[in-house]
Amino acid sequence: SLAIETKLKQICDAFDAHRYSLPDMDDAPAVDRMLAENAQELVDSRTVLLKNQDTRFRLCQMLAKSTEKWTWIVLREKAVYHSLNMFKTDVSGMLRGEGWVVSEKLDDVRQAVNHAHADMGTSMPSLVDQ
């Protein structure tokens, strides 16, 4: 009997199970009281479980609203890095990029490059050639 009890304790400890001490089965009021306590514990656990499930569901709904926006942000950033990876490094450490621009928009491109350079506050010049 002691060996069985020791083995059961080891199994309960291994699975982090809660062990209950049982009253004598001849003491009906004590057994009923224990059953009522266990039933209340199950009700409380169910309440906590339902609240956690509801909280997870609301959190997933909130995150789902932002998923499309985050996807576009990530795609835009990946496109920028992809473009920057196509630039070539000059001997002086400057990045050189080549591309096609419609001749009517060349002034707009120069203005955009100069504006970006001004925002960065670097002393290195920017150059847009034809």
Contact map, one row per residue, 1 for C-alpha under 8 A:
1111100000000000000000000000000000000000000000000000000000000000000000000000000000000000000000000000000000000000000000000000000000
1111110000000000000000000000000000000000000000000000000000000000000000000000000000000000000000000000000000000000000000000000000000
1111111000000000000000000000000000000000000000000000000000000000000000000000000000000000000000000000000000000000000000000000000000
1111111100000000000000000000000000000000000000000000000000000000000000000000000000000000000000000000000000000000000000000000000000
1111111110000000000000000000000000000000000000000000000000000000000000000000000000000000000000000000000000000000000000000000000000
0111111111000000000000000000000000000000000000000000000000000000000000000000000000000000000000000000000000000000000000000000000000
0011111111100000000000000000000000000000000000000000000000000000000000000000000000000000000000000000000000000000000000000000000000
0001111111110000000000000000000000000000000000000000000000000000000000000000000000000000000000000000000000000000000000000000000000
0000111111111000000000000000000000000000000000000000000000000000000000000000000000000000000000000000000000000000000000000000000000
0000011111111100000000000000000000000000000000000000000000000000000000000000000000000000000000000000000000000000000000000000000000
0000001111111110000000000000000000000000000000000000000000000000000000000000000000000000000000000000000000000000000000000000000000
0000000111111111111000000000000000000000000000000000000000000000000000000000000000000000000000000000000000000000000000000000000000
0000000011111111100000000000000000000000000000000000000000000000000000000000000000000000000000000000000000000000000000000000000000
0000000001111111100000000000000000000000000000000000000000000000000000000000000000000000000000000000000000000000000000000000000000
0000000000111111100000000000000000000000000000000000000000000000000000000000000000000000000000000000000000000000000000000000000000
0000000000011111110000000000000000000000000000000000000000000000000000000000000000000000000000000000000000000000000000000000000000
0000000000011111111000000000000000000000000000000000000000000000000000000000000000000000000000000000000000000000000000000000000000
0000000000010001111100000000000000000000000000000000000000000000000000000000000000000000000000000000000000000000000000000000000000
0000000000010000111110000000000000000000000000000000000000000000000000000000000000000000000000000000000000000000000000000000000000
0000000000000000011111000000000000000000000000000000000000000000000000000000000000000000000000000000000000000000000000000000000000
0000000000000000001111100000000000000000000000000000000000000000000000000000000000000000000000000000000000000000000000000000000000
0000000000000000000111111000001001000000000000000000000000000000000000000000000000000000000000000000000000000000000000000000000000
0000000000000000000011111010011000000000000000000000000000000000000000000000000000000000000000000000000000000000000000000000000000
0000000000000000000001111110011000000000000000000000000000000000000000000000000000000000000000000000000000000000000000000000000000
0000000000000000000001111111001000000000000000000000000000000000000000000000000000000000000000000000000000000000000000000000000000
0000000000000000000000011111000000000000000000000000000000000000000000000000000000000000000000000000000000000000000000000000000000
0000000000000000000000111111111000000000000000000000000000000000000000000000000000000000000000000000000000000000000000000000000000
0000000000000000000000001111111100000000000000000000000000000000000000000000000000000000000000000000000000000000000000000000000000
0000000000000000000000000011111110000000000000000000000000000000000000000000000000000000000000000000000000000000000000000000000000
0000000000000000000000110011111111000000000000000000000000000000000000000000000000000000000000000000000000000000000000000000000000
0000000000000000000001111011111111100000000000000000000000000000000000000000000000000000000000000000000000000000000000000000000000
0000000000000000000000000001111111110000000000000000000000000000000000000000000000000000000000000000000000000000000000000000000000
0000000000000000000000000000111111111000000000000000000000000000000000000000000000000000000000000000000000000000000000000000000000
0000000000000000000001000000011111111100000000000000000000000000000000000000000000000000000000000000000000000000000000000000000000
0000000000000000000000000000001111111110000000000000000000000000000000000000000000000000000000000000000000000000000000000000000000
0000000000000000000000000000000111111111000000000000000000000000000000000000000000000000000000000000000000000000000000000000000000
0000000000000000000000000000000011111111100000000000000000000000000000000000000000000000000000000000000000000000000000000000000000
0000000000000000000000000000000001111111110000000000000000000000000000000000000000000000000000000000000000000000000000000000000000
0000000000000000000000000000000000111111111000000000000000000000000000000000000000000000000000000000000000000000000000000000000000
0000000000000000000000000000000000011111111100000000000000000000000000000000000000000000000000000000000000000000000000000000000000
0000000000000000000000000000000000001111111110000000000000000000000000000000000000000000000000000000000000000000000000000000000000
0000000000000000000000000000000000000111111111000000000000000000000000000000000000000000000000000000000000000000000000000000000000
0000000000000000000000000000000000000011111111100000000000000000000000000000000000000000000000000000000000000000000000000000000000
0000000000000000000000000000000000000001111111110000000000000000000000000000000000000000000000000000000000000000000000000000000000
0000000000000000000000000000000000000000111111111000000000000000000000000000000000000000000000000000000000000000000000000000000000
0000000000000000000000000000000000000000011111111100000000000000000000000000000000000000000000000000000000000000000000000000000000
0000000000000000000000000000000000000000001111111110000000000000000000000000000000000000000000000000000000000000000000000000000000
0000000000000000000000000000000000000000000111111111000000000000000000000000000000000000000000000000000000000000000000000000000000
0000000000000000000000000000000000000000000011111111100000000000000000000000000000000000000000000000000000000000000000000000000000
0000000000000000000000000000000000000000000001111111110000000000000000000000000000000000000000000000000000000000000000000000000000
0000000000000000000000000000000000000000000000111111111000000000000000000000000000000000000000000000000000000000000000000000000000
0000000000000000000000000000000000000000000000011111111100000000000000000000000000000000000000000000000000000000000000000000000000
0000000000000000000000000000000000000000000000001111111110000000000000000000000000000000000000000000000000000000000000000000000000
0000000000000000000000000000000000000000000000000111111111000000000000000000000000000000000000000000000000000000000000000000000000
0000000000000000000000000000000000000000000000000011111111100000000000000000000000000000000000000000000000000000000000000000000000
0000000000000000000000000000000000000000000000000001111111110000000000000000000000000000000000000000000000000000000000000000000000
0000000000000000000000000000000000000000000000000000111111111000000000000000000000000000000000000000000000000000000000000000000000
0000000000000000000000000000000000000000000000000000011111111100000000000000000000000000000000000000000000000000000000000000000000
0000000000000000000000000000000000000000000000000000001111111110000000000000000000000000000000000000000000000000000000000000000000
0000000000000000000000000000000000000000000000000000000111111111000000000000000000000000000000000000000000000000000000000000000000
0000000000000000000000000000000000000000000000000000000011111111100000000000000000000000000000000000000000000000000000000000000000
0000000000000000000000000000000000000000000000000000000001111111110000000000000000000000000000000000000000000000000000000000000000
0000000000000000000000000000000000000000000000000000000000111111111000000000000000000000000000000000000000000000000000000000000000
0000000000000000000000000000000000000000000000000000000000011111111100000000000000000000000000000000000000000000000000000000000000
0000000000000000000000000000000000000000000000000000000000001111111100000000000000000000000000000000000000000000000000000000000000
0000000000000000000000000000000000000000000000000000000000000111111111000000000000000000000000000000000000000000000000000000000000
0000000000000000000000000000000000000000000000000000000000000011111111100000000000000000000000000000000000000000000000000000000000
0000000000000000000000000000000000000000000000000000000000000001111111110000000000000000000000000000000000000000000000000000000000
0000000000000000000000000000000000000000000000000000000000000000011111111000000000000000000000000000000000000000000000000000000000
0000000000000000000000000000000000000000000000000000000000000000011111111100000000000000000000000000000000000000000000000000000000
0000000000000000000000000000000000000000000000000000000000000000001111111110000000000000000000000000000000000000000000000000000000
0000000000000000000000000000000000000000000000000000000000000000000111111111000000000000000000000000000000000000000000000000000000
0000000000000000000000000000000000000000000000000000000000000000000011111111100000000000000000000000000000000000000000000000000000
0000000000000000000000000000000000000000000000000000000000000000000001111111110000000000000000000000000000000000000000000000000000
0000000000000000000000000000000000000000000000000000000000000000000000111111111000000000000000000000000000000000000000000000000000
0000000000000000000000000000000000000000000000000000000000000000000000011111111100000000000000000000000000000000000000000000000000
0000000000000000000000000000000000000000000000000000000000000000000000001111111110000000000000000000000000000000000000000000000000
0000000000000000000000000000000000000000000000000000000000000000000000000111111111000000000000000000000000000000000000000000000000
0000000000000000000000000000000000000000000000000000000000000000000000000011111111100000000000000000000000000000000000000000000000
0000000000000000000000000000000000000000000000000000000000000000000000000001111111110000000000000000000000000000000000000000000000
0000000000000000000000000000000000000000000000000000000000000000000000000000111111111000000000000000000000000000000000000000000000
0000000000000000000000000000000000000000000000000000000000000000000000000000011111111100000000000000000000000000000000000000000000
0000000000000000000000000000000000000000000000000000000000000000000000000000001111111110000000000000000000000000000000000000000000
0000000000000000000000000000000000000000000000000000000000000000000000000000000111111110000000000000000000000000000000000000000000
0000000000000000000000000000000000000000000000000000000000000000000000000000000011111111000000000000000000000000000000000000000000
0000000000000000000000000000000000000000000000000000000000000000000000000000000001111111000000001000000000000000000000000000000000
0000000000000000000000000000000000000000000000000000000000000000000000000000000000111111100000111100000000000000000000000000000000
0000000000000000000000000000000000000000000000000000000000000000000000000000000000001111110000111000000000000000000000000000000000
0000000000000000000000000000000000000000000000000000000000000000000000000000000000000011111011110000000000000000000000000000000000
0000000000000000000000000000000000000000000000000000000000000000000000000000000000000001111111110000000000000000000000000000000000
0000000000000000000000000000000000000000000000000000000000000000000000000000000000000000111111000000000000000000000000000000000000
0000000000000000000000000000000000000000000000000000000000000000000000000000000000000000011111000000000000000000000000000000000000
0000000000000000000000000000000000000000000000000000000000000000000000000000000000000000111111100000000000000000000000000000000000
0000000000000000000000000000000000000000000000000000000000000000000000000000000000000000111111110000000000000000000000000000000000
0000000000000000000000000000000000000000000000000000000000000000000000000000000000000011110011111000000000000000000000000000000000
0000000000000000000000000000000000000000000000000000000000000000000000000000000000000011110001111100000000000000000000000000000000
0000000000000000000000000000000000000000000000000000000000000000000000000000000000000111000000111110000000000000000000000000000000
0000000000000000000000000000000000000000000000000000000000000000000000000000000000000010000000011111000000000000000000000000000000
0000000000000000000000000000000000000000000000000000000000000000000000000000000000000000000000001111100000000000000000000000000000
0000000000000000000000000000000000000000000000000000000000000000000000000000000000000000000000000111110000000000000000000000000000
0000000000000000000000000000000000000000000000000000000000000000000000000000000000000000000000000011111011000000000000000000000000
0000000000000000000000000000000000000000000000000000000000000000000000000000000000000000000000000001111111000000000000000000000000
0000000000000000000000000000000000000000000000000000000000000000000000000000000000000000000000000000111111000000000000000000000000
0000000000000000000000000000000000000000000000000000000000000000000000000000000000000000000000000000011111100000000000000000000000
0000000000000000000000000000000000000000000000000000000000000000000000000000000000000000000000000000111111111000000000000000000000
0000000000000000000000000000000000000000000000000000000000000000000000000000000000000000000000000000111111111100000000000000000000
0000000000000000000000000000000000000000000000000000000000000000000000000000000000000000000000000000000111111110000000000000000000
0000000000000000000000000000000000000000000000000000000000000000000000000000000000000000000000000000000011111111000000000000000000
0000000000000000000000000000000000000000000000000000000000000000000000000000000000000000000000000000000011111111100000000000000100
0000000000000000000000000000000000000000000000000000000000000000000000000000000000000000000000000000000001111111110000000000001100
0000000000000000000000000000000000000000000000000000000000000000000000000000000000000000000000000000000000111111111000000000000000
0000000000000000000000000000000000000000000000000000000000000000000000000000000000000000000000000000000000011111111100000000000000
0000000000000000000000000000000000000000000000000000000000000000000000000000000000000000000000000000000000001111111110000000010100
0000000000000000000000000000000000000000000000000000000000000000000000000000000000000000000000000000000000000111111111000000010000
0000000000000000000000000000000000000000000000000000000000000000000000000000000000000000000000000000000000000011111111100000000000
0000000000000000000000000000000000000000000000000000000000000000000000000000000000000000000000000000000000000001111111110000000000
0000000000000000000000000000000000000000000000000000000000000000000000000000000000000000000000000000000000000000111111111100110000
0000000000000000000000000000000000000000000000000000000000000000000000000000000000000000000000000000000000000000011111111100000000
0000000000000000000000000000000000000000000000000000000000000000000000000000000000000000000000000000000000000000001111111000000000
0000000000000000000000000000000000000000000000000000000000000000000000000000000000000000000000000000000000000000000111111100000000
0000000000000000000000000000000000000000000000000000000000000000000000000000000000000000000000000000000000000000000011111110000000
0000000000000000000000000000000000000000000000000000000000000000000000000000000000000000000000000000000000000000000011011111100000
0000000000000000000000000000000000000000000000000000000000000000000000000000000000000000000000000000000000000000000000001111100000
0000000000000000000000000000000000000000000000000000000000000000000000000000000000000000000000000000000000000000000000000111110000
0000000000000000000000000000000000000000000000000000000000000000000000000000000000000000000000000000000000000000000010000111111000
0000000000000000000000000000000000000000000000000000000000000000000000000000000000000000000000000000000000000000110010000001111100
0000000000000000000000000000000000000000000000000000000000000000000000000000000000000000000000000000000000000100000000000000111110
0000000000000000000000000000000000000000000000000000000000000000000000000000000000000000000000000000000000001100100000000000011111
0000000000000000000000000000000000000000000000000000000000000000000000000000000000000000000000000000000000000000000000000000001111
0000000000000000000000000000000000000000000000000000000000000000000000000000000000000000000000000000000000000000000000000000000111
